[in-house]
Amino acid sequence: VEVKPLPLGLGVRAGLHDWHTWLVQPVHASSLGVFRVVFSICMYVQATHFNYIFEDFMTSKGVYPYPGLGWIRPPPPAVGEMLLRLNKVAALLTGLGLLTRMATVTLFVTFTWIFLVCESNHNNHYILICHVTFVFSAIDWGRWGSLDSLLAAWRRRRSGGGDADVTVPYWHLLLAQLLFSIPYAFGAVAKLNEDWMLRAQPLKMWLAPHSHHTAWVPFGFGDSPLFPWAIAWGGFAFDLCIVPLLHLHVTRYTLAFPSAIAFNISNKMMFNIGVFPYAMLASLVLFLPPCFIARIVARFVPSEGLARYTPPHWH
């Protein structure tokens, strides 16, 4: 029997339909829910680091706006304090999963405003936070493990509809994974320069022998002249390889997770770079099978929604 190929238009349409079906297939929302809680804690802690920022603006001799954003001026300390309180409340509501979408939007607006007030406050980790809160405003990360989901389940039971939906379209999870893959990939690109690769700078200055940055390194290796080179090339290799290792099931648990945990913990201990390592550690849950956390919770709290959930074959 001769099989005739589909006309070009029909073939493209069929391919797009397959892509759409793949992107909107339902996956469990528990990994997004756990990440939401931990990330919100990080955001609250980050807000406490800004407690005196507006008082500092009032006593500083000048403010350095971003190009084209000179119209964003530091508010008076009283208004700045109100902005910080609103940011903290939004972080708490997001973590609890109450009015999750509105709280996430508020978290994005308040944090981004504080970030854009002055370029001297620039930190590329803050840019990631702005991106995460913006993108997650469009993601249903409050579908599981939230007060919103409990209220939705209660309303559905009262109307005889059963448990609330505990799934999200796959593109929600895929977009979250992509968002936390980008910093690693660009970290490798940023390290591809003569100073980092051929001179181990500025690591030789930062990680000088007997400095407090290397005091935690065992066996005295932190005082070795080879240590900055090991960090330079090891950090480049990690950033270059971690994304495919995270996305490949065969290497995710044996190589990617242990190396990502070690990398982010050492980052925190060497450079004390705020909440960024904790957020990156929390992002690892996004690469677990979507229903992994829910199945652990179901051992203690049975869930009808999980019992009805059928994971895609690739989980």
Phi and psi in degrees as GROMACS dihedral restraints (atoms count N, CA, C in turn):
[ dihedral_restraints ]
;  ai    aj    ak    al  type     phi  dphi    fc
    3     4     5     6     1   -80.8    20    10
    4     5     6     7     1   126.4    20    10
    6     7     8     9     1   -99.1    20    10
    7     8     9    10     1   115.6    20    10
    9    10    11    12     1   -86.6    20    10
   10    11    12    13     1   136.0    20    10
   12    13    14    15     1   -66.9    20    10
   13    14    15    16     1   151.4    20    10
   15    16    17    18     1   -66.5    20    10
   16    17    18    19     1   145.3    20    10
   18    19    20    21     1   -55.1    20    10
   19    20    21    22     1   153.2    20    10
   21    22    23    24     1   -54.7    20    10
   22    23    24    25     1   -46.3    20    10
   24    25    26    27     1   -61.3    20    10
   25    26    27    28     1   -43.8    20    10
   27    28    29    30     1   -67.6    20    10
   28    29    30    31     1   -36.7    20    10
   30    31    32    33     1   -64.3    20    10
   31    32    33    34     1   -43.0    20    10
   33    34    35    36     1   -64.0    20    10
   34    35    36    37     1   -42.2    20    10
   36    37    38    39     1   -64.5    20    10
   37    38    39    40     1   -39.2    20    10
   39    40    41    42     1   -66.7    20    10
   40    41    42    43     1   -39.6    20    10
   42    43    44    45     1   -64.4    20    10
   43    44    45    46     1   -41.9    20    10
   45    46    47    48     1   -65.2    20    10
   46    47    48    49     1   -37.6    20    10
   48    49    50    51     1   -63.3    20    10
   49    50    51    52     1   -41.2    20    10
   51    52    53    54     1   -63.4    20    10
   52    53    54    55     1   -42.2    20    10
   54    55    56    57     1   -62.2    20    10
   55    56    57    58     1   -43.9    20    10
   57    58    59    60     1   -62.6    20    10
   58    59    60    61     1   -43.7    20    10
   60    61    62    63     1   -61.1    20    10
   61    62    63    64     1   -40.4    20    10
   63    64    65    66     1   -66.0    20    10
   64    65    66    67     1   -40.2    20    10
   66    67    68    69     1   -74.2    20    10
   67    68    69    70     1   -30.7    20    10
   69    70    71    72     1  -100.5    20    10
   70    71    72    73     1     3.5    20    10
   72    73    74    75     1   -59.6    20    10
   73    74    75    76     1   140.5    20    10
   75    76    77    78     1   -75.4    20    10
   76    77    78    79     1   132.5    20    10
   78    79    80    81     1  -126.4    20    10
   79    80    81    82     1   155.2    20    10
   81    82    83    84     1   -66.8    20    10
   82    83    84    85     1   145.4    20    10
   84    85    86    87     1   -95.0    20    10
   85    86    87    88     1     7.6    20    10
   87    88    89    90     1   -67.6    20    10
   88    89    90    91     1   -36.8    20    10
   90    91    92    93     1   -66.6    20    10
   91    92    93    94     1   -39.1    20    10
   93    94    95    96     1   -65.1    20    10
   94    95    96    97     1   -36.7    20    10
   96    97    98    99     1   -65.9    20    10
   97    98    99   100     1   -43.0    20    10
   99   100   101   102     1   -65.6    20    10
  100   101   102   103     1   -42.8    20    10
  102   103   104   105     1   -60.9    20    10
  103   104   105   106     1   -40.3    20    10
  105   106   107   108     1   -57.2    20    10
  106   107   108   109     1   -43.9    20    10
  108   109   110   111     1   -64.2    20    10
  109   110   111   112     1   -49.0    20    10
  111   112   113   114     1   -68.3    20    10
  112   113   114   115     1   -41.2    20    10
  114   115   116   117     1   -64.1    20    10
  115   116   117   118     1   -36.8    20    10
  117   118   119   120     1   -66.0    20    10
  118   119   120   121     1   -37.2    20    10
  120   121   122   123     1   -62.4    20    10
  121   122   123   124     1   -43.7    20    10
  123   124   125   126     1   -59.1    20    10
  124   125   126   127     1   -40.8    20    10
  126   127   128   129     1   -66.5    20    10
  127   128   129   130     1   -38.1    20    10
  129   130   131   132     1   -65.5    20    10
  130   131   132   133     1   -44.2    20    10
  132   133   134   135     1   -62.5    20    10
  133   134   135   136     1   -41.0    20    10
  135   136   137   138     1   -60.7    20    10
  136   137   138   139     1   -39.1    20    10
  138   139   140   141     1   -63.6    20    10
  139   140   141   142     1   -33.8    20    10
  141   142   143   144     1   -67.4    20    10
  142   143   144   145     1   -24.8    20    10
  144   145   146   147     1   -70.6    20    10
  145   146   147   148     1   -16.9    20    10
  147   148   149   150     1   -98.4    20    10
  148   149   150   151     1    12.3    20    10
  150   151   152   153     1   -54.6    20    10
  151   152   153   154     1   -36.0    20    10
  153   154   155   156     1  -112.5    20    10
  154   155   156   157     1    14.7    20    10
  156   157   158   159     1   -65.2    20    10
  157   158   159   160     1   -36.7    20    10
  159   160   161   162     1   -77.5    20    10
  160   161   162   163     1   -29.1    20    10
  162   163   164   165     1   -67.3    20    10
  163   164   165   166     1   -37.1    20    10
  165   166   167   168     1   -64.1    20    10
  166   167   168   169     1   -38.5    20    10
  168   169   170   171     1   -61.7    20    10
  169   170   171   172     1   -36.9    20    10
  171   172   173   174     1   -68.4    20    10
  172   173   174   175     1   -29.2    20    10
  174   175   176   177     1   -97.1    20    10
  175   176   177   178     1    -8.0    20    10
  177   178   179   180     1   -79.1    20    10
  178   179   180   181     1   155.7    20    10
  180   181   182   183     1   -79.5    20    10
  181   182   183   184     1   -20.2    20    10
  183   184   185   186     1  -162.0    20    10
  184   185   186   187     1   159.0    20    10
  186   187   188   189     1  -122.0    20    10
  187   188   189   190     1   136.2    20    10
  189   190   191   192     1  -107.9    20    10
  190   191   192   193     1    96.4    20    10
  192   193   194   195     1   -73.8    20    10
  193   194   195   196     1   157.5    20    10
  195   196   197   198     1   -69.7    20    10
  196   197   198   199     1   149.3    20    10
  198   199   200   201     1   -54.4    20    10
  199   200   201   202     1   126.9    20    10
  201   202   203   204     1    82.5    20    10
  202   203   204   205     1    -3.4    20    10
  204   205   206   207     1  -118.9    20    10
  205   206   207   208     1    26.9    20    10
  207   208   209   210     1   -63.2    20    10
  208   209   210   211     1   -18.0    20    10
  210   211   212   213     1   -73.1    20    10
  211   212   213   214     1   -13.3    20    10
  213   214   215   216     1   -87.2    20    10
  214   215   216   217     1   104.1    20    10
  216   217   218   219     1  -107.7    20    10
  217   218   219   220     1   150.1    20    10
  219   220   221   222     1   -62.6    20    10
  220   221   222   223     1   127.8    20    10
  222   223   224   225     1   -74.2    20    10
  223   224   225   226     1   167.1    20    10
  225   226   227   228     1   -58.7    20    10
  226   227   228   229     1   156.0    20    10
  228   229   230   231     1   -53.5    20    10
  229   230   231   232     1   -37.8    20    10
  231   232   233   234     1   -64.2    20    10
  232   233   234   235     1   -43.3    20    10
  234   235   236   237     1   -69.3    20    10
  235   236   237   238     1   -40.1    20    10
  237   238   239   240     1   -62.1    20    10
  238   239   240   241     1   -38.3    20    10
  240   241   242   243     1   -63.9    20    10
  241   242   243   244     1   -40.6    20    10
  243   244   245   246     1   -63.5    20    10
  244   245   246   247     1   -38.9    20    10
  246   247   248   249     1   -63.9    20    10
  247   248   249   250     1   -41.5    20    10
  249   250   251   252     1   -66.4    20    10
  250   251   252   253     1   -40.4    20    10
  252   253   254   255     1   -63.5    20    10
  253   254   255   256     1   -40.0    20    10
  255   256   257   258     1   -63.5    20    10
  256   257   258   259     1   -38.9    20    10
  258   259   260   261     1   -63.3    20    10
  259   260   261   262     1   -41.8    20    10
  261   262   263   264     1   -67.6    20    10
  262   263   264   265     1   -41.9    20    10
  264   265   266   267     1   -62.4    20    10
  265   266   267   268     1   -41.3    20    10
  267   268   269   270     1   -62.8    20    10
  268   269   270   271     1   -38.9    20    10
  270   271   272   273     1   -64.3    20    10
  271   272   273   274     1   -42.0    20    10
  273   274   275   276     1   -65.1    20    10
  274   275   276   277     1   -44.9    20    10
  276   277   278   279     1   -64.8    20    10
  277   278   279   280     1   -38.1    20    10
  279   280   281   282     1   -64.3    20    10
  280   281   282   283     1   -43.3    20    10
  282   283   284   285     1   -63.5    20    10
  283   284   285   286     1   -40.4    20    10
  285   286   287   288     1   -73.6    20    10
  286   287   288   289     1   -20.3    20    10
  288   289   290   291     1    75.1    20    10
  289   290   291   292     1    35.9    20    10
  291   292   293   294     1  -109.4    20    10
  292   293   294   295     1   123.7    20    10
  294   295   296   297     1    50.9    20    10
  295   296   297   298     1    50.0    20    10
  297   298   299   300     1   -57.9    20    10
  298   299   300   301     1   -46.0    20    10
  300   301   302   303     1   -66.9    20    10
  301   302   303   304     1   -44.7    20    10
  303   304   305   306     1   -63.7    20    10
  304   305   306   307     1   -40.2    20    10
  306   307   308   309     1   -65.5    20    10
  307   308   309   310     1   -38.9    20    10
  309   310   311   312     1   -67.0    20    10
  310   311   312   313     1   -40.9    20    10
  312   313   314   315     1   -61.5    20    10
  313   314   315   316     1   -43.3    20    10
  315   316   317   318     1   -63.6    20    10
  316   317   318   319     1   -39.4    20    10
  318   319   320   321     1   -61.2    20    10
  319   320   321   322     1   -43.6    20    10
  321   322   323   324     1   -63.0    20    10
  322   323   324   325     1   -49.4    20    10
  324   325   326   327     1   -63.9    20    10
  325   326   327   328     1   -46.7    20    10
  327   328   329   330     1   -68.9    20    10
  328   329   330   331     1   -43.8    20    10
  330   331   332   333     1   -67.5    20    10
  331   332   333   334     1   -42.2    20    10
  333   334   335   336     1   -64.8    20    10
  334   335   336   337     1   -38.2    20    10
  336   337   338   339     1   -61.5    20    10
  337   338   339   340     1   -46.5    20    10
  339   340   341   342     1   -61.7    20    10
  340   341   342   343     1   -40.5    20    10
  342   343   344   345     1   -64.9    20    10
  343   344   345   346     1   -38.5    20    10
  345   346   347   348     1   -85.8    20    10
  346   347   348   349     1    -3.1    20    10
  348   349   350   351     1   -62.8    20    10
  349   350   351   352     1   -40.5    20    10
  351   352   353   354     1  -149.1    20    10
  352   353   354   355     1   132.5    20    10
  354   355   356   357     1   -69.2    20    10
  355   356   357   358     1   -21.1    20    10
  357   358   359   360     1   -66.2    20    10
  358   359   360   361     1   -16.2    20    10
  360   361   362   363     1   -91.7    20    10
  361   362   363   364     1    11.1    20    10
  363   364   365   366     1   -65.3    20    10
  364   365   366   367     1   138.6    20    10
  366   367   368   369     1  -154.4    20    10
  367   368   369   370     1   128.2    20    10
  369   370   371   372     1   -64.2    20    10
  370   371   372   373     1   -22.5    20    10
  372   373   374   375     1   -68.2    20    10
  373   374   375   376     1   -33.4    20    10
  375   376   377   378     1   -66.8    20    10
  376   377   378   379     1   -33.0    20    10
  378   379   380   381     1   -62.3    20    10
  379   380   381   382     1   -41.5    20    10
  381   382   383   384     1   -60.4    20    10
  382   383   384   385     1   -42.1    20    10
  384   385   386   387     1   -61.7    20    10
  385   386   387   388     1   -42.4    20    10
  387   388   389   390     1   -59.7    20    10
  388   389   390   391     1   -44.7    20    10
  390   391   392   393     1   -65.2    20    10
  391   392   393   394     1   -43.1    20    10
  393   394   395   396     1   -63.2    20    10
  394   395   396   397     1   -48.8    20    10
  396   397   398   399     1   -66.3    20    10
  397   398   399   400     1   -32.7    20    10
  399   400   401   402     1   -68.5    20    10
  400   401   402   403     1   -50.6    20    10
  402   403   404   405     1   -66.8    20    10
  403   404   405   406     1   -39.5    20    10
  405   406   407   408     1   -74.4    20    10
  406   407   408   409     1    -9.5    20    10
  408   409   410   411     1   -65.8    20    10
  409   410   411   412     1   -21.5    20    10
  411   412   413   414     1  -103.7    20    10
  412   413   414   415     1     3.9    20    10
  414   415   416   417     1  -110.7    20    10
  415   416   417   418     1   142.2    20    10
  417   418   419   420     1   -84.5    20    10
  418   419   420   421     1    63.4    20    10
  420   421   422   423     1   -82.2    20    10
  421   422   423   424     1     3.0    20    10
  423   424   425   426     1  -101.4    20    10
  424   425   426   427     1    15.1    20    10
  426   427   428   429     1   -73.9    20    10
  427   428   429   430     1   -21.7    20    10
  429   430   431   432     1  -138.4    20    10
  430   431   432   433     1   145.8    20    10
  432   433   434   435     1    65.4    20    10
  433   434   435   436     1    36.2    20    10
  435   436   437   438     1  -138.2    20    10
  436   437   438   439     1   159.7    20    10
  438   439   440   441     1   -66.6    20    10
  439   440   441   442     1   -32.9    20    10
  441   442   443   444     1   -59.5    20    10
  442   443   444   445     1   -43.2    20    10
  444   445   446   447     1   -68.2    20    10
  445   446   447   448     1   -36.7    20    10
  447   448   449   450     1   -65.4    20    10
  448   449   450   451     1   -42.7    20    10
  450   451   452   453     1   -65.3    20    10
  451   452   453   454     1   -39.0    20    10
  453   454   455   456     1   -64.7    20    10
  454   455   456   457     1   -41.1    20    10
  456   457   458   459     1   -65.2    20    10
  457   458   459   460     1   -39.7    20    10
  459   460   461   462     1   -63.4    20    10
  460   461   462   463     1   -42.6    20    10
  462   463   464   465     1   -66.0    20    10
  463   464   465   466     1   -38.0    20    10
  465   466   467   468     1   -70.2    20    10
  466   467   468   469     1   -36.5    20    10
  468   469   470   471     1   -66.0    20    10
  469   470   471   472     1   -38.9    20    10
  471   472   473   474     1   -63.9    20    10
  472   473   474   475     1   -31.8    20    10
  474   475   476   477     1   -91.9    20    10
  475   476   477   478     1     3.7    20    10
  477   478   479   480     1    78.7    20    10
  478   479   480   481     1    20.9    20    10
  480   481   482   483     1   -97.7    20    10
  481   482   483   484     1     0.4    20    10
  483   484   485   486     1    82.8    20    10
  484   485   486   487     1  -164.2    20    10
  486   487   488   489     1   -69.0    20    10
  487   488   489   490     1   156.0    20    10
  489   490   491   492     1   -72.0    20    10
  490   491   492   493     1   158.5    20    10
  492   493   494   495     1   -66.4    20    10
  493   494   495   496     1   132.9    20    10
  495   496   497   498     1  -112.3    20    10
  496   497   498   499     1    18.1    20    10
  498   499   500   501     1  -115.0    20    10
  499   500   501   502     1   160.8    20    10
  501   502   503   504     1  -132.1    20    10
  502   503   504   505     1   158.3    20    10
  504   505   506   507     1   -62.0    20    10
  505   506   507   508     1   146.1    20    10
  507   508   509   510     1   -58.8    20    10
  508   509   510   511     1   -29.6    20    10
  510   511   512   513     1   -64.8    20    10
  511   512   513   514     1   -24.8    20    10
  513   514   515   516     1   -61.6    20    10
  514   515   516   517     1   -49.7    20    10
  516   517   518   519     1   -69.0    20    10
  517   518   519   520     1   -40.5    20    10
  519   520   521   522     1   -62.0    20    10
  520   521   522   523     1   -40.9    20    10
  522   523   524   525     1   -65.7    20    10
  523   524   525   526     1   -37.8    20    10
  525   526   527   528     1   -65.1    20    10
  526   527   528   529     1   -42.3    20    10
  528   529   530   531     1   -62.6    20    10
  529   530   531   532     1   -42.1    20    10
  531   532   533   534     1   -62.5    20    10
  532   533   534   535     1   -40.9    20    10
  534   535   536   537     1   -61.6    20    10
  535   536   537   538     1   -35.0    20    10
  537   538   539   540     1   -94.4    20    10
  538   539   540   541     1    -3.1    20    10
  540   541   542   543     1   -85.2    20    10
  541   542   543   544     1   -31.3    20    10
  543   544   545   546     1   -59.7    20    10
  544   545   546   547     1   -45.9    20    10
  546   547   548   549     1   -58.0    20    10
  547   548   549   550     1   -37.8    20    10
  549   550   551   552     1   -65.8    20    10
  550   551   552   553     1   -46.6    20    10
  552   553   554   555     1   -62.4    20    10
  553   554   555   556     1   -45.6    20    10
  555   556   557   558     1   -72.9    20    10
  556   557   558   559     1   -23.9    20    10
  558   559   560   561     1   -62.2    20    10
  559   560   561   562     1   -39.0    20    10
  561   562   563   564     1   -66.4    20    10
  562   563   564   565     1   -42.2    20    10
  564   565   566   567     1   -62.6    20    10
  565   566   567   568     1   -43.1    20    10
  567   568   569   570     1   -64.1    20    10
  568   569   570   571     1   -28.6    20    10
  570   571   572   573     1   -81.2    20    10
  571   572   573   574     1   -11.5    20    10
  573   574   575   576     1   -78.9    20    10
  574   575   576   577     1    70.5    20    10
  576   577   578   579     1  -142.8    20    10
  577   578   579   580     1   163.8    20    10
  579   580   581   582     1   -63.0    20    10
  580   581   582   583     1   -41.7    20    10
  582   583   584   585     1   -62.0    20    10
  583   584   585   586     1   -48.1    20    10
  585   586   587   588     1   -70.4    20    10
  586   587   588   589     1   -48.5    20    10
  588   589   590   591     1   -81.6    20    10
  589   590   591   592     1   -34.2    20    10
  591   592   593   594     1  -107.7    20    10
  592   593   594   595     1   -14.9    20    10
  594   595   596   597     1  -123.3    20    10
  595   596   597   598     1    -6.2    20    10
  597   598   599   600     1    53.8    20    10
  598   599   600   601     1    36.6    20    10
  600   601   602   603     1  -109.8    20    10
  601   602   603   604     1   144.0    20    10
  603   604   605   606     1   -88.1    20    10
  604   605   606   607     1    15.9    20    10
  606   607   608   609     1   -62.8    20    10
  607   608   609   610     1   -35.4    20    10
  609   610   611   612     1   -61.6    20    10
  610   611   612   613     1   -33.7    20    10
  612   613   614   615     1   -75.9    20    10
  613   614   615   616     1   -43.8    20    10
  615   616   617   618     1   -68.7    20    10
  616   617   618   619     1   -39.6    20    10
  618   619   620   621     1  -106.9    20    10
  619   620   621   622     1    45.1    20    10
  621   622   623   624     1   -63.8    20    10
  622   623   624   625     1   149.7    20    10
  624   625   626   627     1   -53.9    20    10
  625   626   627   628     1   140.6    20    10
  627   628   629   630     1    66.7    20    10
  628   629   630   631     1    17.0    20    10
  630   631   632   633     1   -83.4    20    10
  631   632   633   634     1   162.3    20    10
  633   634   635   636     1   -69.7    20    10
  634   635   636   637     1   -16.9    20    10
  636   637   638   639     1   -69.1    20    10
  637   638   639   640     1   -26.2    20    10
  639   640   641   642     1  -112.9    20    10
  640   641   642   643     1     6.0    20    10
  642   643   644   645     1   -63.1    20    10
  643   644   645   646     1   -26.0    20    10
  645   646   647   648     1   -82.3    20    10
  646   647   648   649     1   -12.9    20    10
  648   649   650   651     1   -72.6    20    10
  649   650   651   652     1   126.6    20    10
  651   652   653   654     1   -73.7    20    10
  652   653   654   655     1   162.7    20    10
  654   655   656   657     1    61.2    20    10
  655   656   657   658     1    19.3    20    10
  657   658   659   660     1    69.6    20    10
  658   659   660   661     1     9.5    20    10
  660   661   662   663     1   -65.4    20    10
  661   662   663   664     1   -26.2    20    10
  663   664   665   666     1   -63.5    20    10
  664   665   666   667     1   -21.0    20    10
  666   667   668   669     1   -93.4    20    10
  667   668   669   670     1    -1.7    20    10
  669   670   671   672     1   -75.6    20    10
  670   671   672   673     1   142.8    20    10
  672   673   674   675     1   -65.4    20    10
  673   674   675   676     1   -14.8    20    10
  675   676   677   678     1   -82.2    20    10
  676   677   678   679     1   -15.6    20    10
  678   679   680   681     1   -60.8    20    10
  679   680   681   682     1   -48.0    20    10
  681   682   683   684     1   -59.4    20    10
  682   683   684   685     1   -35.9    20    10
  684   685   686   687     1   -66.2    20    10
  685   686   687   688     1   -39.9    20    10
  687   688   689   690     1   -63.6    20    10
  688   689   690   691     1   -40.7    20    10
  690   691   692   693     1   -68.7    20    10
  691   692   693   694     1   -41.0    20    10
  693   694   695   696     1   -61.6    20    10
  694   695   696   697     1   -53.7    20    10
  696   697   698   699     1   -77.3    20    10
  697   698   699   700     1   -34.6    20    10
  699   700   701   702     1   -65.9    20    10
  700   701   702   703     1   -40.8    20    10
  702   703   704   705     1   -64.5    20    10
  703   704   705   706     1   -39.5    20    10
  705   706   707   708     1   -64.6    20    10
  706   707   708   709     1   -45.4    20    10
  708   709   710   711     1   -63.2    20    10
  709   710   711   712     1   -39.1    20    10
  711   712   713   714     1   -62.9    20    10
  712   713   714   715     1   -52.4    20    10
  714   715   716   717     1   -60.5    20    10
  715   716   717   718     1   -34.5    20    10
  717   718   719   720     1   -71.3    20    10
  718   719   720   721     1   -35.8    20    10
  720   721   722   723     1  -103.2    20    10
  721   722   723   724     1   -18.4    20    10
  723   724   725   726     1   -65.9    20    10
  724   725   726   727     1   -34.2    20    10
  726   727   728   729     1   -64.8    20    10
  727   728   729   730     1   -52.7    20    10
  729   730   731   732     1   -63.5    20    10
  730   731   732   733     1   -33.1    20    10
  732   733   734   735     1   -65.3    20    10
  733   734   735   736     1   -35.0    20    10
  735   736   737   738     1   -70.7    20    10
  736   737   738   739     1   -34.1    20    10
  738   739   740   741     1   -86.1    20    10
  739   740   741   742     1   -15.1    20    10
  741   742   743   744     1   -92.6    20    10
  742   743   744   745     1   122.7    20    10
  744   745   746   747     1   -60.3    20    10
  745   746   747   748     1   -36.1    20    10
  747   748   749   750     1   -68.6    20    10
  748   749   750   751     1   -24.8    20    10
  750   751   752   753     1  -111.0    20    10
  751   752   753   754     1    -6.2    20    10
  753   754   755   756     1   -60.4    20    10
  754   755   756   757     1   -45.6    20    10
  756   757   758   759     1   -94.0    20    10
  757   758   759   760     1   -24.8    20    10
  759   760   761   762     1   -87.0    20    10
  760   761   762   763     1   -33.9    20    10
  762   763   764   765     1  -118.8    20    10
  763   764   765   766     1   -49.2    20    10
  765   766   767   768     1   -67.0    20    10
  766   767   768   769     1   -51.7    20    10
  768   769   770   771     1   -63.4    20    10
  769   770   771   772     1   -49.5    20    10
  771   772   773   774     1   -60.1    20    10
  772   773   774   775     1   -41.4    20    10
  774   775   776   777     1   -70.6    20    10
  775   776   777   778     1   -37.4    20    10
  777   778   779   780     1   -66.6    20    10
  778   779   780   781     1   -39.4    20    10
  780   781   782   783     1   -64.2    20    10
  781   782   783   784     1   -46.6    20    10
  783   784   785   786     1   -64.3    20    10
  784   785   786   787     1   -41.9    20    10
  786   787   788   789     1   -62.3    20    10
  787   788   789   790     1   -48.3    20    10
  789   790   791   792     1   -73.2    20    10
  790   791   792   793     1   -33.5    20    10
  792   793   794   795     1   -67.5    20    10
  793   794   795   796     1   -43.4    20    10
  795   796   797   798     1   -65.8    20    10
  796   797   798   799     1   -35.6    20    10
  798   799   800   801     1   -57.9    20    10
  799   800   801   802     1   -45.2    20    10
  801   802   803   804     1   -65.9    20    10
  802   803   804   805     1   -42.0    20    10
  804   805   806   807     1   -74.1    20    10
  805   806   807   808     1   -33.7    20    10
  807   808   809   810     1   -81.4    20    10
  808   809   810   811     1   -42.2    20    10
  810   811   812   813     1  -118.1    20    10
  811   812   813   814     1   -10.3    20    10
  813   814   815   816     1    48.0    20    10
  814   815   816   817     1    58.8    20    10
  816   817   818   819     1   -94.6    20    10
  817   818   819   820     1    50.8    20    10
  819   820   821   822     1    67.7    20    10
  820   821   822   823     1  -144.6    20    10
  822   823   824   825     1   -88.7    20    10
  823   824   825   826     1    -3.8    20    10
  825   826   827   828     1   -55.4    20    10
  826   827   828   829     1   -47.7    20    10
  828   829   830   831     1   -61.1    20    10
  829   830   831   832     1   -35.5    20    10
  831   832   833   834     1   -67.8    20    10
  832   833   834   835     1   -39.6    20    10
  834   835   836   837     1   -64.4    20    10
  835   836   837   838     1   -39.8    20    10
  837   838   839   840     1   -69.2    20    10
  838   839   840   841     1   -36.2    20    10
  840   841   842   843     1   -64.6    20    10
  841   842   843   844     1   -42.4    20    10
  843   844   845   846     1   -62.6    20    10
  844   845   846   847     1   -32.0    20    10
  846   847   848   849     1   -65.9    20    10
  847   848   849   850     1   -17.8    20    10
  849   850   851   852     1   -62.2    20    10
  850   851   852   853     1   -27.8    20    10
  852   853   854   855     1   -64.5    20    10
  853   854   855   856     1   -23.1    20    10
  855   856   857   858     1   -68.3    20    10
  856   857   858   859     1   -19.7    20    10
  858   859   860   861     1   -97.3    20    10
  859   860   861   862     1    -0.8    20    10
  861   862   863   864     1   -75.2    20    10
  862   863   864   865     1   159.9    20    10
  864   865   866   867     1   -53.5    20    10
  865   866   867   868     1   134.5    20    10
  867   868   869   870     1   -54.6    20    10
  868   869   870   871     1   -31.1    20    10
  870   871   872   873     1   -96.4    20    10
  871   872   873   874     1     8.3    20    10
  873   874   875   876     1   -59.6    20    10
  874   875   876   877     1   -50.6    20    10
  876   877   878   879     1   -65.5    20    10
  877   878   879   880     1   -40.7    20    10
  879   880   881   882     1   -62.5    20    10
  880   881   882   883     1   -36.2    20    10
  882   883   884   885     1   -68.7    20    10
  883   884   885   886     1   -33.7    20    10
  885   886   887   888     1   -67.1    20    10
  886   887   888   889     1   -45.5    20    10
  888   889   890   891     1   -63.4    20    10
  889   890   891   892     1   -35.7    20    10
  891   892   893   894     1   -66.3    20    10
  892   893   894   895     1   -18.3    20    10
  894   895   896   897     1   -66.5    20    10
  895   896   897   898     1   -25.7    20    10
  897   898   899   900     1  -108.9    20    10
  898   899   900   901     1   -32.2    20    10
  900   901   902   903     1  -128.1    20    10
  901   902   903   904     1    97.8    20    10
  903   904   905   906     1   -57.1    20    10
  904   905   906   907     1   142.5    20    10
  906   907   908   909     1  -129.5    20    10
  907   908   909   910     1   121.6    20    10
  909   910   911   912     1   -67.2    20    10
  910   911   912   913     1   -35.8    20    10
  912   913   914   915     1   -61.4    20    10
  913   914   915   916     1   -41.5    20    10
  915   916   917   918     1   -69.4    20    10
  916   917   918   919     1   -36.1    20    10
  918   919   920   921     1   -62.7    20    10
  919   920   921   922     1   -32.2    20    10
  921   922   923   924     1   -86.8    20    10
  922   923   924   925     1   -11.4    20    10
  924   925   926   927     1   -79.4    20    10
  925   926   927   928     1   129.2    20    10
  927   928   929   930     1  -113.2    20    10
  928   929   930   931     1   108.9    20    10
  930   931   932   933     1   -68.0    20    10
  931   932   933   934     1   149.5    20    10
  933   934   935   936     1   -58.8    20    10
  934   935   936   937     1   157.9    20    10
  936   937   938   939     1   -63.5    20    10
  937   938   939   940     1   -26.9    20    10
  939   940   941   942     1   -79.2    20    10
  940   941   942   943     1    -3.7    20    10
